[in-house]
Amino acid sequence: MLARYLKTQLMVLLCGGLVGPIFLIVYFTLGLDNLLAWMLYVGLLITVADVLIALALTNYGAKSAAKSAELEQHGVLALAQITGLTETGTRINEQPVVKVTLHVAGPGFMPFECQDRVIASVTRLGNLTARKLVVLVNPTTQEHQIDWERSALVNGLVPAQFTVAEDNRTYDLSGQAGPLMEILQILKANGVPLNRMVDIRSNPGLRAQIQAVVRRAAEQQAPAAAPAAGGAGPGQPSIAERLQELETLRASGTLTDDEYNSRRAQIISEI
């Protein structure tokens, strides 16, 4: 907390807050001259204001960090559709602030509508124009927070490639929101942070879950084929393997009962 405050105080001073201390230094350096008494009062006023602003910013930053940590640990990962996007006429650091209206839906809570004001920085424009964002949601209070890093992955702004050693190939799921959301939810449930490269070779159970999603997504992406009854096309898992993968996803809690029944019925219909 002290380190956060000192960093914030330094930022406040560099952004114009040095005026107060400079007035005090000049006043005391020139021997407490009565003609410069105004410098004492103005310097004290500005310096006290600097400290109060730094304390307020530190408190806000600490609360924001605590909220993020709480949602990351206990929140639900959901996909929000942007249903409205309007300008506010406000700019922060020459970047426009916009108001986004979101329709948030995810597992474990009823869909709801909400609004947020966000800075439309260059790095966020791709997510805003894609009209969908990944959010962390508290299912009880509907408190939420936009996750821009995960949103960039789901919207295809950063590549999403998965190498499966058993298949001796790399699958590219860039921009495939559905499978990527499943994978992100699996990673979050297992406490795996989202980095540029995630290595899950040390966790066989987690690897099996993700491989099942990756293979299914690749299969759906490939040109439709007409496999023999009960069999599978070249390089594709059999009906039995797909059903087994579905059972694994259900047992791990990745799929709800409704999602499980729907996908099982779809697989069986191909027999």
ZAKOL-879243 format. One record per residue: residue in one letter; x, y, z of N, C-alpha, C, CB in turn. Coordinates in steps of 0.1 Angstrom, whole numbers, padded with zeros to 4 digits, always signed. Atoms other than C-alpha are relative to their C-alpha. Glycine has a CB too. Example, Ala and Ser with C-alpha at 12.3 -4.5 7.8 and 13.67 -1.06 7.14 Angstrom:
residues 2
A+0009-0012+0000+0123-0045+0078+0009+0012+0000-0010+0000+0012/S-0009-0011+0000+0137-0011+0071-0008+0011+0008+0004+0005-0014/
END
This chain:
residues 271
M+0008-0012+0000+0000+0000+0000+0009+0013+0000-0009+0000+0012/L-0010-0012-0001+0029+0024+0009+0006+0002-0014+0010-0002+0011/A-0007-0001+0013+0046+0016-0024-0010+0006-0010+0005-0013-0005/R+0011-0005+0009+0013+0023-0043-0002+0015+0002-0013-0007+0002/Y+0002-0014-0003+0009+0056-0025+0012+0009-0005-0002+0002+0015/L-0012-0008+0004+0045+0068-0031+0000+0001-0015+0013-0007+0005/K+0001+0000+0015+0041+0059-0068-0010+0010-0005-0003-0014-0006/T+0010-0010+0004+0009+0079-0070+0003+0014+0003-0013-0004+0007/Q-0004-0013-0004+0023+0108-0051+0010+0006-0010+0006+0000+0014/L-0010-0005+0010+0052+0110-0075-0007+0004-0013+0010-0011-0003/M+0007-0003+0012+0028+0109-0104-0007+0014+0001-0010-0011-0004/V+0007-0013-0002+0008+0138-0089+0009+0012-0001-0008+0000+0013/L-0010-0011+0000+0039+0159-0083+0005+0003-0015+0012-0004+0008/L-0005-0002+0014+0051+0153-0119-0010+0006-0009+0005-0013-0006/C+0011-0005+0009+0017+0163-0133-0004+0014+0005-0012-0009+0001/G+0003-0014-0004+0019+0198-0118+0000+0003+0015-0014+0004-0005/G+0000-0001-0014+0020+0192-0081+0012+0006+0006-0004-0012+0007/L-0012-0005-0006+0055+0205-0077+0000+0015+0003+0012-0003-0010/V+0001-0015-0003+0043+0241-0076+0000+0003+0015-0012+0005-0007/G+0001-0003-0014+0034+0239-0040+0013-0002+0008-0010-0010+0007/P-0013+0001-0007+0067+0225-0027+0010+0011-0005+0006-0014-0003/I-0009-0010+0005+0086+0250-0049-0003+0013+0007-0002+0002-0016/F+0003-0012-0007+0067+0279-0034+0006+0000+0015-0015+0002+0001/L-0005+0001-0014+0076+0266+0001+0015+0001+0001-0004-0013+0007/I-0015-0001+0000+0113+0262-0008+0005+0014-0002+0005-0009-0011/V-0004-0014+0002+0115+0297-0022-0003+0009+0012-0008+0006-0012/Y+0003-0008-0011+0098+0312+0008+0010-0002+0011-0014-0004+0006/F-0009+0003-0011+0120+0295+0034+0015+0003-0004-0001-0014+0005/T-0014-0003+0004+0152+0300+0013+0003+0015+0001+0002-0005-0015/L-0002-0015+0000+0147+0338+0011-0002+0006+0014-0010+0006-0010/G+0000-0005-0014+0145+0341+0049-0014+0004+0005+0009+0011+0001/L+0013-0003-0005+0108+0342+0056-0004+0014-0003-0001-0003+0015/D+0003-0014+0003+0103+0375+0038-0015+0002+0000+0005+0003-0014/N+0015-0003-0001+0069+0391+0046-0006+0003-0013-0002+0012+0009/L+0006-0003+0013+0065+0402+0010-0004-0013-0007+0010+0008-0008/L+0003+0013+0006+0065+0365+0001-0009-0009+0008+0013-0007-0003/A+0008+0008-0009+0041+0354+0028-0011-0008-0008-0007+0009+0010/W+0011+0007+0008+0015+0345+0001+0005-0013-0005-0004+0009-0012/M-0005+0013+0004+0039+0318-0011-0001-0011+0010+0015+0002-0004/L+0002+0010-0010+0037+0301+0022-0014-0006+0000+0003+0007+0014/Y+0013+0005+0000+0000+0299+0022-0005-0007-0012-0010+0012+0003/V+0003+0007+0012-0004+0290-0014+0008-0013-0001+0004+0009-0012/G-0008+0012+0001+0024+0265-0012-0005-0011+0009+0015+0003+0004/L+0006+0009-0010+0009+0249+0019-0014-0006-0006-0003+0006+0013/L+0013+0004+0005-0026+0248+0002+0002-0010-0011-0008+0012-0005/I-0003+0009+0011-0012+0232-0030+0006-0013+0005+0009+0007-0010/T-0007+0012-0005+0010+0207-0011-0011-0009+0007+0011+0003+0009/V+0010+0008-0007-0019+0196+0011-0010-0007-0010-0008+0008+0010/A+0008+0005+0011-0041+0192-0020+0006-0011-0007-0004+0011-0010/D-0007+0011+0007-0014+0171-0037-0001-0013+0008+0014+0004-0002/V+0000+0011-0008-0013+0148-0007-0014-0007+0000+0004+0003+0015/L+0014+0006+0000-0051+0144-0005-0004-0006-0013-0010+0012+0003/I+0003+0006+0014-0054+0138-0043+0008-0014-0001+0005+0009-0011/A-0008+0013+0000-0026+0111-0040-0006-0011+0008+0014+0003+0004/L+0007+0009-0009-0044+0095-0011-0013-0006-0006-0003+0006+0014/A+0013+0005+0007-0077+0094-0030+0003-0009-0011-0008+0013-0004/L-0003+0008+0012-0061+0080-0061+0005-0014+0005+0010+0006-0009/T-0005+0012-0006-0043+0054-0040-0011-0009+0005+0010+0002+0011/N+0011+0007-0005-0075+0044-0023-0009-0006-0011-0008+0009+0009/Y+0007+0005+0012-0093+0041-0056+0007-0011-0007-0003+0012-0010/G-0007+0011+0007-0066+0020-0071+0000-0012+0008+0015+0005-0002/A+0000+0012-0009-0065-0003-0041-0013-0007-0001+0003+0004+0015/K+0014+0006+0001-0103-0008-0042-0002-0007-0014-0010+0011+0002/S+0001+0006+0013-0101-0014-0080+0008-0013-0001+0005+0010-0010/A-0008+0013+0001-0073-0040-0076-0007-0011+0008+0014+0003+0006/A+0006+0010-0008-0092-0057-0048-0013-0006-0007-0004+0006+0014/K+0012+0004+0007-0124-0058-0069+0005-0010-0012-0007+0012-0006/S-0005+0009+0011-0104-0073-0099+0004-0014+0006+0012+0007-0007/A-0005+0012-0006-0088-0099-0076-0012-0009+0004+0010+0002+0011/E+0011+0007-0005-0121-0109-0061-0008-0006-0012-0010+0009+0008/L+0007+0005+0012-0138-0112-0095+0008-0011-0007-0004+0011-0010/E-0008+0010+0006-0109-0132-0109-0001-0013+0008+0015+0005-0001/Q+0000+0012-0008-0110-0156-0080-0014-0007+0001+0005+0003+0014/H+0013+0005-0003-0148-0160-0075-0010+0003-0011-0005+0005+0013/G+0010-0004+0010-0165-0144-0105-0002-0011-0012+0004+0013-0006/V+0003+0009+0011-0180-0161-0136+0005+0007-0013-0015-0003-0001/L-0004-0005+0013-0165-0156-0171-0011-0001-0009+0013-0008-0005/A+0012-0001+0009-0192-0144-0195+0003+0008-0012-0012+0005+0008/L-0001-0008+0012-0196-0130-0229-0011+0010-0001+0000-0009-0013/A+0010-0011+0001-0213-0096-0233-0001+0005-0014+0004+0011+0010/Q+0002-0006+0013-0228-0083-0265-0002+0015+0001-0012-0007-0007/I+0002-0014-0001-0225-0046-0271-0012+0004-0008+0013+0007-0006/T+0013-0004+0006-0260-0034-0279-0001+0015-0003-0012-0005+0008/G+0001-0014+0002-0253+0003-0278+0014+0006+0003-0010+0006+0009/L-0013-0007-0001-0223+0026-0282-0002+0014-0003+0011-0007-0009/T+0002-0014+0002-0225+0063-0277+0011+0009+0005-0014+0005+0006/E-0010-0009-0005-0201+0092-0273-0005+0008+0012+0005+0009-0011/T+0003-0008-0012-0200+0111-0240+0004+0015-0001+0006-0006+0012/G-0005-0013+0001-0182+0142-0252+0012+0003+0009-0010+0010+0002/T-0011-0001-0009-0155+0136-0226+0012-0007-0005-0004-0006+0014/R-0013+0005+0005-0118+0130-0233+0009-0001+0012+0006+0008-0011/I-0010+0002-0010-0091+0116-0210+0013-0002-0007-0004-0011+0010/N-0013+0001+0007-0055+0121-0222-0002+0000-0015+0007-0012+0005/E+0003-0001+0014-0069+0131-0256-0007-0013-0006+0013+0002-0008/Q+0007+0012+0005-0088+0098-0258-0014+0001+0004+0007-0013+0005/P+0014-0001-0003-0126+0097-0261-0005-0010+0010-0008-0001-0012/V+0007+0009-0009-0147+0082-0233-0014-0003-0006-0002+0007+0014/V+0013+0004+0006-0177+0063-0247-0008-0008+0010+0002-0009-0013/K+0010+0008-0009-0208+0047-0230-0004-0012-0008-0012+0009+0004/V+0003+0012+0007-0213+0011-0239-0012-0007+0008+0012-0010-0001/T+0011+0008-0006-0246-0008-0233+0003-0015-0003-0014+0005-0006/L-0004+0014+0002-0240-0045-0227-0012-0009+0004+0012-0003+0009/H+0009+0011-0004-0262-0076-0227+0009-0012+0004-0009-0004-0012/V-0009+0010-0006-0244-0100-0204-0007-0013+0003+0006+0005+0013/A+0006+0013-0002-0251-0137-0204+0011-0010+0002-0008-0005-0013/G-0010+0010-0003-0232-0166-0189-0006-0011+0009+0012+0006+0007/P+0005+0011-0008-0235-0198-0168-0001+0004+0015+0010-0012-0001/G+0002-0003-0014-0249-0195-0133-0008+0012+0003+0012+0000+0007/F+0007-0012-0003-0269-0163-0136-0009+0004-0012+0009+0012+0003/M+0009-0004+0011-0298-0147-0155+0006+0011-0008-0013+0005+0007/P-0006-0011+0008-0288-0125-0184-0005+0014+0005-0004-0002-0015/F+0004-0013-0005-0289-0088-0176+0006+0011-0009+0004+0003+0014/E-0005-0011+0007-0284-0054-0192+0008+0010+0009-0011+0008-0008/C-0008-0010-0008-0258-0028-0180+0007+0010-0009+0010-0008+0010/Q-0007-0011+0007-0239+0003-0190+0013+0003+0007-0008+0013-0001/D-0013-0004-0005-0202+0012-0186+0005+0012-0008+0009-0012-0001/R-0008-0010+0007-0181+0042-0195+0014-0004-0001-0001+0014+0008/V-0013+0005+0002-0148+0032-0210+0008+0010-0009+0000-0014-0006/I-0009-0008+0009-0118+0050-0226+0002-0008-0013+0013+0003+0007/A-0001+0007+0013-0119+0041-0263+0014+0003-0005-0010+0006-0010/S-0014-0001+0004-0081+0038-0266+0002-0008-0013+0010-0004+0011/V-0003+0007+0013-0065+0026-0298+0000-0015+0002+0014+0004-0005/T+0000+0015-0002-0059-0009-0282-0013-0006+0003+0009-0002+0012/R+0014+0006-0003-0096-0012-0273-0009+0001-0012-0006+0007+0012/L+0009-0002+0011-0111-0001-0306-0004-0012-0007+0006+0010-0010/G+0003+0013+0006-0109-0036-0321-0011-0007+0007+0012-0008-0002/N+0010+0007-0009-0129-0050-0292-0013+0007-0001+0005-0001+0014/L+0013-0008+0001-0155-0022-0294-0007-0002-0013+0003+0014+0003/T+0007+0002+0013-0161-0026-0331-0004-0014-0003+0010+0004-0011/A+0004+0014+0002-0163-0064-0328-0014-0002+0007+0010-0009+0006/R+0013+0000-0006-0194-0057-0306-0002-0011+0010-0011-0002-0010/K+0001+0009-0011-0186-0083-0280+0013+0001+0009-0001-0015-0005/L-0011-0001-0010-0165-0083-0248-0001-0011+0010-0001+0014+0007/V+0000+0010-0011-0155-0108-0222+0000+0007+0013+0013-0009-0001/V+0001-0007-0012-0165-0098-0187+0000-0010+0012-0014+0008+0001/L+0000+0008-0013-0160-0112-0151-0012+0005+0008+0013+0002+0008/V+0012-0004-0006-0193-0112-0133-0002-0007+0014-0012-0004-0009/N+0004+0006-0012-0204-0117-0097-0015-0004-0002+0002+0010+0012/P+0014+0004+0003-0236-0138-0102-0010+0005+0010+0000-0015-0001/T+0009-0004-0011-0251-0126-0069-0004+0015-0002+0006-0003+0013/T+0002-0015+0000-0247-0088-0072+0000+0006-0014+0011+0006+0008/Q-0002-0004+0014-0242-0086-0110+0011+0011-0002-0014+0006-0005/E-0012-0008+0001-0211-0066-0103+0009-0006-0011+0008+0002+0014/H-0007+0005+0012-0189-0069-0134+0012+0009-0003-0009-0002-0012/Q-0012-0007+0005-0156-0059-0150+0004-0005-0013+0011-0001+0010/I-0005+0004+0013-0145-0059-0186+0014-0005+0000-0002+0012-0010/D-0014+0005+0001-0115-0081-0193+0005+0002-0014+0000-0015+0004/W-0004-0003+0014-0098-0065-0223+0009-0010-0006+0006+0014+0000/E-0009+0010+0005-0071-0091-0226-0007-0012-0005+0010-0004+0011/R+0008+0012+0005-0095-0120-0228-0008+0004-0012-0008-0006+0011/S+0008-0005+0011-0117-0099-0251+0008+0000-0013-0006+0014+0003/A-0009-0001+0011-0088-0094-0275+0002-0014-0006+0013+0006+0003/L-0002+0014+0005-0083-0132-0277-0013-0005-0007+0004-0009+0012/V+0013+0005+0005-0120-0140-0283-0003+0007-0013-0011+0002+0010/N+0003-0007+0012-0123-0113-0309+0010-0001-0012-0001+0015+0003/G-0010+0002+0010-0093-0125-0329+0010+0011-0002-0007-0002-0013/L-0010-0010+0001-0071-0095-0322+0014-0005+0003-0004+0012+0009/V-0013+0007-0002-0044-0118-0310-0002-0014-0004+0005+0001+0015/P+0002+0014+0005-0037-0153-0324-0003-0010+0011+0013-0004-0007/A+0004+0010-0009-0051-0183-0307+0004-0014-0006-0015+0000+0005/Q-0004+0012+0006-0031-0214-0317+0003-0010+0011+0013+0002-0009/F-0002+0010-0010-0030-0247-0299+0007-0012-0007-0014-0005+0005/T-0008+0011+0005-0004-0274-0305-0003-0013+0008+0015+0003+0001/V+0003+0013-0006-0015-0310-0298+0010-0010-0005-0015-0005-0004/A-0011+0009+0004+0015-0333-0297-0005-0013-0005+0009-0002+0013/E+0005+0013+0004-0006-0364-0300-0004+0000-0015-0012-0004+0009/D+0005-0002+0014-0020-0351-0334+0012+0004-0009-0011+0009-0001/N-0011-0005+0007+0014-0337-0344-0004+0012-0009+0007-0011-0009/R+0005-0011+0008-0003-0305-0356-0004+0011+0009-0012-0004-0009/T+0004-0012-0008-0012-0270-0345-0014+0005-0006+0010+0012-0002/Y+0013-0005+0004-0048-0258-0346-0001+0015+0002-0011-0008+0008/D+0002-0014-0001-0057-0222-0352-0015+0003+0002+0005+0007-0013/L+0014-0003-0004-0089-0211-0334-0002+0015+0001-0004-0006+0013/S+0001-0015-0001-0083-0173-0338-0013+0005-0004+0011+0006-0009/G+0013-0006+0003-0115-0154-0336-0012-0009+0001+0000+0005-0014/Q+0011+0008-0002-0137-0184-0328-0005+0001+0014+0004-0015-0003/A+0005-0004-0014-0156-0170-0298-0005-0011+0008-0010+0011-0001/G+0006+0011-0008-0175-0201-0287+0011-0009+0006-0009-0008-0009/P-0011+0008-0006-0145-0225-0284+0009+0007+0009+0007-0007-0011/L-0010-0007-0008-0122-0199-0270-0006+0004+0014+0004+0013-0007/M+0006-0002-0013-0147-0190-0243+0000-0012+0009-0015+0006-0002/E-0001+0012-0008-0149-0226-0233+0014-0003+0006-0004-0012-0009/I-0014+0002-0005-0111-0228-0231+0003+0010+0011+0009+0001-0012/L-0003-0010-0010-0109-0196-0211-0007-0003+0013-0005+0014-0005/Q+0007+0004-0012-0135-0209-0187+0007-0012+0007-0015-0003-0003/I-0007+0011-0005-0116-0241-0183+0013+0004+0007+0004-0011-0011/L-0013-0005-0005-0083-0223-0177-0003+0008+0013+0007+0010-0010/K+0003-0007-0012-0099-0200-0151-0004-0009+0011-0012+0011-0003/A+0005+0010-0010-0116-0229-0133+0012-0007+0006-0009-0010-0006/N-0012+0007-0005-0081-0244-0129+0011+0009+0004+0006-0009-0011/G-0010-0010-0005-0064-0212-0119+0012+0003-0008+0004-0004+0014/V-0011-0002+0010-0043-0209-0150-0001+0014-0005+0000-0011-0011/P+0000-0013+0005-0034-0173-0158+0001+0001-0015+0011+0009+0006/L-0001-0002+0015-0038-0160-0194+0013+0007-0004-0012+0007-0005/N-0013-0006+0005-0003-0154-0208+0000-0001-0015+0012-0006+0006/R-0002+0002+0015+0009-0152-0244+0001-0014-0004+0012+0008-0005/M-0002+0015+0003+0018-0189-0242-0003-0007+0013+0014-0003-0005/V+0004+0008-0012+0001-0213-0218+0005-0015-0002-0015+0000+0002/D-0005+0013+0001+0019-0246-0212-0008-0009+0011+0015-0001+0003/I+0008+0008-0009-0005-0273-0197+0005-0014+0000-0014+0001-0004/R-0005+0014+0001+0017-0304-0203+0001-0006+0014+0013+0000-0007/S-0002+0005-0013+0021-0308-0166-0013-0004+0007+0008+0009+0009/N+0014+0003-0006-0017-0312-0160-0008-0008-0010-0007+0014+0003/P+0006+0009+0010-0030-0342-0180-0016+0002-0001+0002-0014+0003/G+0015-0002+0000-0067-0336-0169-0004+0013-0007-0005+0000+0014/L+0003-0012+0007-0067-0300-0180+0003+0000-0015+0009+0012+0007/R-0004+0001+0014-0049-0308-0212-0010-0008-0008+0014-0007-0001/A+0010+0008+0007-0075-0334-0221-0013+0008-0002-0004-0013+0008/Q+0011-0008+0002-0103-0310-0216+0002+0010-0011-0004+0008+0013/I-0003-0010+0011-0087-0283-0238+0001-0007-0013+0012+0008+0004/Q-0001+0007+0013-0078-0308-0265-0013-0004-0005+0009-0013+0002/A+0014+0004+0005-0114-0320-0266-0007+0012-0007-0008-0005+0011/V+0007-0012+0006-0126-0284-0273+0007+0004-0013+0001+0012+0010/V-0008-0004+0012-0098-0277-0298-0004-0010-0012+0015-0001+0003/R+0003+0009+0011-0105-0309-0318-0014+0002-0005+0002-0014+0005/R+0014-0002+0004-0142-0303-0318-0002+0012-0008-0009+0000+0012/A+0000-0012+0008-0137-0268-0330+0006-0001-0014+0007+0012+0008/A-0006+0002+0013-0114-0279-0357-0008-0009-0009+0014-0007+0002/E+0009+0009+0008-0138-0306-0368-0012+0008-0006-0006-0011+0009/Q+0011-0009+0005-0166-0280-0371+0004+0010-0010-0007+0007+0012/Q-0005-0009+0010-0144-0257-0390+0003-0006-0013+0013+0007+0006/A-0003+0007+0013-0134-0283-0416-0012-0001-0008+0006-0014+0004/P+0012+0002+0010-0156-0288-0447-0008-0012+0005+0005-0002-0014/A+0009+0011-0004-0186-0310-0439+0002-0012-0009-0015+0005-0001/A-0002+0013+0007-0181-0346-0448-0012-0009+0004+0014-0006+0003/A+0010+0010-0003-0204-0376-0448+0006-0013+0005-0009-0003-0012/P-0007+0012-0005-0187-0402-0426-0010-0012+0001+0005+0002+0014/A+0008+0012-0001-0199-0438-0425-0007-0001+0013+0008-0013-0003/A+0008+0001-0012-0225-0447-0399+0009-0006+0011-0012-0009-0002/G-0008+0004-0011-0208-0450-0365+0015+0002-0001-0003-0015+0003/G-0015-0002+0002-0174-0442-0380+0004+0014+0000+0004-0007-0013/A-0004-0014+0001-0154-0411-0387+0009+0002-0012+0009+0003+0013/G-0008-0004+0012-0137-0393-0416+0015-0001+0004-0004+0013-0005/P-0014+0000-0002-0099-0392-0420+0004+0011+0010+0008+0002-0013/G-0005-0009-0010-0082-0376-0390-0010+0006+0010+0006+0012-0007/Q+0010-0005-0009-0115-0371-0372-0003-0011+0011-0013+0003-0007/P+0003+0009-0011-0125-0387-0338-0013-0008-0004-0001+0006+0013/S+0012+0008+0003-0151-0415-0340-0011+0005+0009+0003-0015+0003/I+0012-0004-0008-0186-0411-0326+0002-0004+0015-0013-0008-0005/A-0002+0004-0014-0176-0431-0295+0010+0009+0007+0006-0015+0000/E-0010-0010-0006-0145-0408-0289-0007+0013+0003+0012+0001-0010/R+0007-0013-0002-0167-0377-0293-0009-0001+0012-0007+0004-0012/L+0009+0002-0011-0192-0391-0268+0008-0001+0013-0009-0013-0001/Q-0008+0001-0012-0164-0399-0244+0006+0013+0004+0012-0010-0002/E-0004-0014-0003-0150-0364-0247-0011+0008+0006+0005+0007-0013/L+0012-0007-0005-0185-0351-0240-0002-0003+0015-0012-0003-0008/E+0002+0005-0014-0187-0372-0208+0011+0007+0009+0001-0015+0001/T-0011-0006-0008-0153-0358-0197-0003+0015+0003+0013-0001-0008/L+0003-0014-0002-0164-0322-0202-0012+0002+0010-0004+0006-0013/R+0011-0001-0009-0196-0329-0183+0005-0003+0014-0012-0009-0004/A-0005+0004-0013-0178-0346-0154+0009+0011+0006+0008-0012-0001/S-0008-0011-0005-0154-0316-0151-0008+0012+0003+0011+0003-0011/G+0008-0011-0003-0183-0292-0149+0001+0011-0010+0004+0006+0013/T-0001-0010+0011-0174-0274-0181-0014+0002-0007+0011-0004-0010/L+0013-0001+0006-0208-0282-0196-0012-0001+0010-0001-0011-0011/T+0013+0001-0007-0243-0277-0181-0007-0013-0005-0009+0012+0000/D+0008+0012+0004-0268-0306-0183-0007+0003-0013-0011-0003+0011/D+0007-0003+0013-0287-0287-0211+0010+0000-0011-0006+0014+0001/E-0010+0000+0011-0255-0282-0231+0005-0014-0003+0012+0009+0004/Y-0004+0014+0002-0245-0318-0226-0011-0008-0008+0002-0007+0014/N+0011+0008+0007-0279-0332-0237-0001+0005-0015-0013+0003+0007/S+0001-0005+0013-0279-0309-0267+0011-0005-0009+0000+0016+0000/R-0011+0005+0009-0245-0319-0280+0000-0015-0001+0014+0004+0007/R+0001+0015+0001-0251-0356-0272-0010-0003-0011-0004-0006+0014/A+0011+0003+0010-0283-0355-0293+0006+0003-0014-0012+0008+0003/Q-0005-0003+0013-0264-0338-0321+0010-0011-0005+0008+0013+0001/I-0010+0010+0004-0236-0364-0321-0008-0013-0004+0010-0003+0011/I+0007+0012+0003-0261-0393-0320-0008+0001-0013-0010-0004+0012/S+0008-0002+0013-0281-0378-0349+0009-0003-0012-0006+0014+0000/E-0009+0002+0011-0250-0383-0371+0002-0015-0002+0013+0007+0002/I-0002+0014+0002-0250-0421-0366-0009-0005-0011-0003-0008+0013/
END
